[in-house]
Amino acid sequence: KKKSFIRMDNISLAYQVPSLFLKRFSIQGMRLSVTVRNAFIWSPTFNNWYDPEIGNYSPRIINFGVNFTL
């Protein structure tokens, strides 16, 4: 059985909220972020949740974050 696949293991995205918007709320800084672990696996022979490297199913983990500077 062929085990060719493409994996997107980790994706991180962050956004720094503009300071002009935050001044209305007396906040100096704010950063929003999201991180996805095991984002996807593409393979012509396996489904999206199956991990060919470990031979089992692998969960997708999503973390959201908010950082404030007051």
Buried (B, 14 or more C-beta within 10 A) or exposed (E): EEEEBEBEEEEEEEEEBEEEEBEEEEBEEBEEBEBBBBBEBEBEEBEEEBBBEEEEEBEEEEEEEEEEEE
